[in-house]
């Protein structure tokens, strides 16, 4: 019997965060991005990581890139 529990966390890539910063501030907070690269967990950024770098209120959405032509 396979009982796998999936936990849905808000996780984004660094580029998702950069896009959100551009939308909100018109520029990327490079210092915060550098900090995020140090605190990110398993290659993804989560809400707690954003709080650690002072951007907990940033509205980040995962962007699915549609490459179909």
N, C-alpha and C positions, 0 to 999 in steps of 0.2 A: 504494500500500500504506500503510494507516494503522496506525502502530504507536504506540498510546497506552499509556503505562505509568501505572497508577494506584497511588498510594501511600496506604495507609490510615493516617491519623494520628488520634490521639485528639484530637478537637476538640469543644469545647462552646461554648455561649453563656454570657454572663454570668449569665443566670437559672438555667442548669443548675448553675453553681458556687454561686450563692446557695442553691439547694435543698439541695445537698450539705452546705454549711456549717450550714444549719438542722438537718439530720439529725444531723450530728456534734457540733456545739457548742450547739445550741438557739438560736443567733442567727447573724446575718450579720456577718462581719468587714468593716465598711464601709471601713476603711483599705485592706485588701487588695483589695477590689472596685475602689476608686478607682485603685489601682496597676495592677490588671489592665486597666482601661479604657485606660490609657496604653500598656501593653506588648503588648496583644493584637494578633494578626497577622491582617489581612484580616477583622476583625469577629468572629473566633472565638478562643477560648482553647484553648491546647494544654498538654500536660504541662509543657513548658519554662517557659511563662508562670506556671504555678502554683508551680513551683520558685522563680522570681524573686521572688514575693511571699511566700514562706515557707509555702506550702501544698502542697508537692509530694506529701505523703502523703494528701491529701484524695482520697476515693473519689468521683469524679464520673461520673455516667452520663448519657448523652443521653436525655432523656425525650421520647418521641414522644407528642404530645398527640392523643388520639382525640376528634375533635369530632363523630363520627357520633352521631345521636340516635335 
